[in-house]
Amino acid sequence: MKYSISEIVYPEGDRQEISHSLYINQIVDINGYPLDLPVKTSKMIAYKVYRKSTEETRNEVITSFFLQQLTVWELEGL
C-alpha cells in the first residue's frame, strides 16, 4: 500500500504537510489554504504556488508544492 503525502515548501526551504492538493498559480495563505479573491487586505502573508513536483518511493508518493511570497503590490493587484 502506498501513502500519498502533500506538502508545501516555503521559499526558505521549510516544509509543512497539508491535507489537500493545490495547483500552479493558486494564491494561498501562510498555512497553505487557498485564499478567496479579491483579498480583503494587503496586510497579510500570502504565497503563490509556482512549482509542483512528485517524488515516488517504495511506500509513498510525496507531492510538493513550492511557494513564492507575494509582495504588497502584488496583493493589492488581486
Backbone as CSV, one residue per row, in Angstrom:
resi,resn,N_x,N_y,N_z,CA_x,CA_y,CA_z,C_x,C_y,C_z
1,MET,0.840,-1.175,0.000,0.000,0.000,0.000,0.885,1.238,0.000
2,LYS,0.533,2.193,-0.850,1.289,3.442,-0.932,0.529,4.551,-0.222
3,TYR,1.272,5.395,0.459,0.714,6.544,1.142,0.953,7.783,0.295
4,SER,-0.048,8.637,0.212,0.074,9.902,-0.511,0.237,11.026,0.500
5,ILE,1.269,11.822,0.296,1.554,12.947,1.178,1.647,14.203,0.330
6,SER,0.966,15.256,0.756,1.082,16.561,0.110,1.773,17.494,1.084
7,GLU,2.653,18.338,0.554,3.359,19.290,1.412,3.593,20.583,0.659
8,ILE,3.725,21.654,1.431,4.113,22.935,0.846,5.558,23.192,1.236
9,VAL,6.280,23.854,0.340,7.681,24.174,0.568,7.801,25.693,0.508
10,TYR,8.140,26.285,1.641,8.290,27.738,1.732,9.572,28.188,1.028
11,PRO,9.671,29.475,0.688,10.873,29.969,-0.005,12.168,29.705,0.765
12,GLU,12.096,29.643,2.091,13.299,29.408,2.904,13.695,27.940,2.918
13,GLY,12.821,27.061,2.414,13.108,25.643,2.375,12.364,24.823,3.420
14,ASP,11.686,25.485,4.349,10.897,24.757,5.343,9.744,24.051,4.648
15,ARG,9.342,22.916,5.215,8.262,22.118,4.637,7.159,21.908,5.664
16,GLN,5.916,21.873,5.178,4.769,21.633,6.051,3.792,20.725,5.313
17,GLU,3.382,19.666,5.977,2.422,18.749,5.382,1.036,19.388,5.369
18,ILE,0.303,19.192,4.280,-1.055,19.707,4.168,-1.985,18.556,3.804
19,SER,-3.265,18.772,4.034,-4.235,17.689,3.820,-5.006,17.830,2.511
20,HIS,-4.583,18.725,1.659,-5.300,18.968,0.411,-4.299,19.186,-0.720
21,SER,-4.806,19.245,-1.930,-3.970,19.464,-3.097,-4.102,20.911,-3.571
22,LEU,-3.083,21.403,-4.226,-3.081,22.768,-4.757,-2.777,22.705,-6.255
23,TYR,-2.828,23.835,-6.916,-2.470,23.876,-8.324,-1.592,25.092,-8.592
24,ILE,-0.912,25.081,-9.712,0.019,26.144,-10.083,-0.731,27.476,-10.194
25,ASN,-0.097,28.558,-9.723,-0.604,29.933,-9.718,-1.738,30.159,-8.725
26,GLN,-2.016,29.198,-7.868,-3.033,29.395,-6.834,-2.448,30.256,-5.722
27,ILE,-3.250,31.167,-5.184,-2.837,32.043,-4.092,-3.286,31.405,-2.785
28,VAL,-2.336,31.247,-1.848,-2.628,30.583,-0.584,-2.141,31.427,0.586
29,ASP,-2.701,31.133,1.779,-2.245,31.824,2.976,-1.013,31.120,3.535
30,ILE,-0.573,31.553,4.697,0.659,31.041,5.286,0.578,29.557,5.641
31,ASN,-0.632,29.033,5.801,-0.812,27.621,6.126,-1.125,26.755,4.902
32,GLY,-1.143,27.365,3.725,-1.370,26.605,2.502,-2.819,26.473,2.091
33,TYR,-3.717,27.223,2.735,-5.132,27.175,2.350,-5.416,28.225,1.283
34,PRO,-6.170,27.890,0.250,-6.474,28.837,-0.822,-7.201,30.075,-0.299
35,LEU,-6.830,31.224,-0.852,-7.470,32.492,-0.482,-8.572,32.818,-1.473
36,ASP,-9.637,33.416,-0.966,-10.698,33.914,-1.834,-10.247,35.241,-2.424
37,LEU,-10.423,35.379,-3.729,-10.033,36.619,-4.402,-11.274,37.433,-4.713
38,PRO,-11.218,38.745,-4.616,-10.073,39.557,-4.222,-9.832,39.478,-2.711
39,VAL,-8.574,39.659,-2.328,-8.230,39.590,-0.909,-8.775,40.829,-0.198
40,LYS,-9.120,40.660,1.069,-9.734,41.752,1.828,-8.733,42.810,2.244
41,THR,-7.485,42.407,2.457,-6.450,43.343,2.868,-5.110,42.906,2.284
42,SER,-4.245,43.875,2.079,-2.905,43.540,1.588,-1.928,43.373,2.744
43,LYS,-2.432,43.464,3.972,-1.588,43.325,5.157,-1.639,41.890,5.666
44,MET,-1.215,40.986,4.819,-1.191,39.576,5.175,-0.036,38.918,4.445
45,ILE,0.339,37.755,4.914,1.367,36.983,4.225,0.653,36.017,3.286
46,ALA,0.973,36.123,2.020,0.342,35.260,1.014,1.414,34.743,0.061
47,TYR,1.144,33.591,-0.475,2.083,32.940,-1.381,1.371,32.516,-2.654
48,LYS,2.168,32.361,-3.707,1.667,31.820,-4.966,2.392,30.503,-5.211
49,VAL,1.648,29.482,-5.613,2.246,28.192,-5.944,2.883,28.330,-7.322
50,TYR,4.196,28.151,-7.398,4.856,28.340,-8.682,5.425,27.043,-9.272
51,ARG,5.457,25.987,-8.462,6.009,24.734,-8.968,5.437,23.552,-8.201
52,LYS,5.303,22.450,-8.884,4.806,21.224,-8.265,5.732,20.091,-8.668
53,SER,6.107,19.265,-7.696,6.916,18.102,-8.028,6.388,16.891,-7.273
54,THR,6.603,15.733,-7.857,6.152,14.492,-7.248,7.330,13.540,-7.158
55,GLU,7.516,13.003,-5.960,8.583,12.038,-5.722,7.946,10.736,-5.256
56,GLU,8.301,9.667,-5.903,7.715,8.382,-5.561,8.790,7.462,-5.005
57,THR,8.533,6.944,-3.817,9.424,5.959,-3.211,8.673,4.636,-3.145
58,ARG,9.251,3.704,-2.463,8.652,2.379,-2.407,7.283,2.375,-1.722
59,ASN,7.127,3.177,-0.658,5.901,3.147,0.131,5.071,4.418,0.076
60,GLU,5.565,5.467,-0.560,4.822,6.724,-0.528,5.034,7.553,-1.779
61,VAL,4.065,8.403,-2.010,4.137,9.382,-3.087,4.054,10.751,-2.424
62,ILE,5.114,11.544,-2.576,5.156,12.863,-1.956,4.994,13.914,-3.040
63,THR,3.921,14.716,-2.930,3.680,15.815,-3.853,4.039,17.105,-3.132
64,SER,5.015,17.835,-3.689,5.484,19.079,-3.086,5.017,20.264,-3.916
65,PHE,4.468,21.254,-3.228,4.028,22.495,-3.865,4.953,23.608,-3.374
66,PHE,5.707,24.196,-4.286,6.681,25.214,-3.937,6.025,26.591,-3.978
67,LEU,6.287,27.395,-2.942,5.630,28.682,-2.777,6.580,29.839,-3.025
68,GLN,6.017,30.925,-3.527,6.737,32.173,-3.735,5.944,33.254,-3.020
69,GLN,6.598,33.997,-2.128,5.874,35.017,-1.366,5.515,36.198,-2.250
70,LEU,4.287,36.680,-2.080,3.811,37.828,-2.848,4.143,39.126,-2.121
71,THR,4.395,40.173,-2.886,4.659,41.485,-2.299,3.321,42.199,-2.039
72,VAL,3.385,43.309,-1.331,2.193,44.106,-1.043,1.556,44.574,-2.349
73,TRP,2.371,44.966,-3.305,1.846,45.471,-4.577,1.159,44.372,-5.367
74,GLU,1.679,43.179,-5.307,1.036,42.063,-5.989,-0.295,41.729,-5.325
75,LEU,-0.355,41.782,-3.994,-1.604,41.522,-3.282,-2.656,42.582,-3.585
76,GLU,-2.243,43.841,-3.658,-3.194,44.922,-3.959,-3.753,44.774,-5.360
77,GLY,-3.014,44.137,-6.264,-3.466,43.959,-7.642,-4.440,42.799,-7.807
78,LEU,-4.644,42.024,-6.756,-5.531,40.857,-6.872,-6.978,41.235,-6.640
